[in-house]
Amino acid sequence: MGSMSTPEPPLLLDTETAATRTYGVDAQPGATRRLEDLRRRGGGPPYVKHGRKVYYRPQDLEAWIEGEIVKSTADAAARGKNV
């Protein structure tokens, strides 16, 4: 009898999938544009460029989100975040 295993998460996510995982499905299509803007300006999650394609590693998205957590608008302003 075979054992049931949990499927491994994908190693790389395209921009649309990364945006959906980061901002939620209801945030599309603006979420994809947000990640694209962050790539151009800086301040977004690390990404992998493979030819003309851009991918995100799930662990990089999670680390970036953790770094974006603030406890108050004063905390956000002190860190240079838009409030």
Protein Blocks (a to p, Z undefined) as FASTA:
>chain_A
ZZdddddddfbdcfklmmmmmnopklpcklmmmmmmmmmngoiacdddehjbccddfklm
mmmmmmmpcfbfklmmmnopaZZ
